[in-house]
Amino acid sequence: MTQVLLGIIGFSSGVVIAGGLISFIIGLGVISQFADRTHTGDKILLYEECTALGGILGNLMYIYHIRIPYGEFLVPLFGIFGGIFVGCWAMALAEILNIFPIFIRRAKILKAIPYLIVGIALGKGLGGLLYFWQRW
């Protein structure tokens, strides 16, 4: 009986946390920015459903250790898409907080913005590559 109660509490807590995270992602405007940039605003409910489904499937794969066939070929693809999503999420958060315009204005680096963005992207990519190379 204790195990069943702990399972229900754990499941309920997970649902609440996941719901909060998905609401946070949607509230940041990541999904609406994707729809706006691709001119597919009529598909916004599909985007939100895919985001929720991705979170659910990701959790199920993590909990039950589901193996992906041909994983050595698909994992880099998932990594690229995951990196793009996390990058867009971070940019949406920074855009809402107006961090970049204030920082750029105060540091007076208007001409160096493209190089700064490429540097950040290369640094994050290299850091991820070194991290996973070392673990491999």
Phi, psi and omega in degrees: 000322179296319180295321179295316179297317177296322177297318179294317179296316179297316179296315180298318178297318179297320179296318180295315181296313181297319178298320177295318180295314179297320177297322178295316179298316180291321179294328177293337179094015180298313182294315181293329176292320176300314181294322180292316183290331181261002180057042179234048182297336179287349181254019186295325177294324176296319178299316180295320178294321178294324177296314179295317179296322177297319177296318180294311181295322177299317178294317179297320179293324180289316183289314186263007177051050179286128181273142177261125177296143183058038184301324182295339177265329184272334182299316176299325178295314176297322178297319179295312180294322177296319178295320177298316181295314180295322176298317178294324178296314179296319179294323178295319178296316180294325180292321179295321181277357181055039181289311186295314180299320180293315181296316181295319180293317182287324181275349180055054181240037184301320183284341185262007184302312180300320180291325178295316180295316178296320178297317178296315181296315179295320179296316179293319179295316179294319178299316177296319179298314179296320180298311183283332176294318180294322180288332184285000000 
